[in-house]
Amino acid sequence: MIRQYETVYIFDSALEEPAISERLARFHALLGPDAQLNANHWGKRTLTYRIRRHDTGYYVVARFQAEPSLLPEYERAIKLDEGVLRFLIVQLEGELPRAMPAETAVGAEEEDE
């Protein structure tokens, strides 16, 4: 059964974008040829707190579909890569919630009163 996942990576900010793209390609190759991938590079950002003596990190958010049985090897490869400061994998369920426009939210409050 194929499921949808999202991974947020925080890479060492000293890495160049081609090196990060190569690592992402290597990680995502472990998910199989059927994995539909959508990666969004957020770029360098200041970290809220220091991670392994780093004040900045390069953020990438990737959404993909894969078999759950492929995730342990995928996680293992990410953990072994020293260029990855942190990562988080979450399973997406159903449609993502959409934010209400500010106008609609104000109108709804007025109707309640």
N, C-alpha and C positions, 0 to 999 in steps of 0.2 A: 504494500500500500504506500503510495507516494504521498508525502506530506510537505507542507510549505514551512520554510525556516527563514530566519533572519539572523545574520551574524554582524556584530559590530566589532571591528578590529581597531586597536590603537597600536600603531607601529612606532618604532623609534624615529624621531623626527630627523635624525641624521641620514636616514635612508633617502635616496633619490626616488622619484616617481617610477622610473623604469624598473628599479629593483623591487619596489612594492608590487608593481603589476606582475612581475615574474613570480613572486611568491604567491600572489593571489591565484595565478594560473595553476601553479603547482598544487595548492590546496584544493582548488575546485576540480582539478582533474581526478582527485580521489573520490568525488561524488558521482562519477560515472558519466557516460556520454549523454544520458537523457536529462541531466540536471539543467534546468532552465535558469540561467543566472542573470541577475541585474545588479551590477555594482555601482555605487554612488560614492565618489571620492569627495570627502568634505575638506580635505587638506589639513594643514597644520593648525592646531589649536592649542591654547594654553590649558594645561591640566589643572583641575581643582586642587589636587594635592600631588606631591612628588611621587613618582613611581620609578623605582630603581634609579634614583638620582637624576631623573628627567623632569623638566618643568613643562615641556611641550611634547605633543605627540601628533602623528599623522593619522587622521580618522578615515575609515572606510566602512560603509554600511552595504552589505550584500544580501539580497533576497534570492532564494533558490528553492527548487523542489528536488527532493531526493528520498531514497529509501532510508528508513531509520537504521537499518543494519549497517549502513555505510558511515554513520556518524562517529563511532568510536575511533576508527582509523583517521578520519578527518580531524577530530579533536586532538589526537595524539600528535599528528604532524604539526598542528598549530602550537601545541605546548612545547615541542622540541625546538621550534624556531626562536632563536635569541632576539630576532628583530621585532617580535611581537611583545609589546609590553603587557597588554590585557586584551581579552576577547570575551564576548558573550554570545551564546547561541540560544535563540528562543524559537519555539514552535508557534507558528501563526495559526489561529483557528478562526474560521469564518471571515466575514468582511471586517476591515479595519474601521473603527469608529471615525466619523467625519465631524469636524468642528462645526458648530452652528455659527452662522454669520452673526456679527455683533448686533445688527439691526433686528434680526429675528429674536435674539435672546432678550433684547430690551422690550420688544413688542409682547413677548410671552409673559414677562414680569408684570406688565401693565394690565394684561388680561386677567391675571390671577388676583389682582387687588380688588 
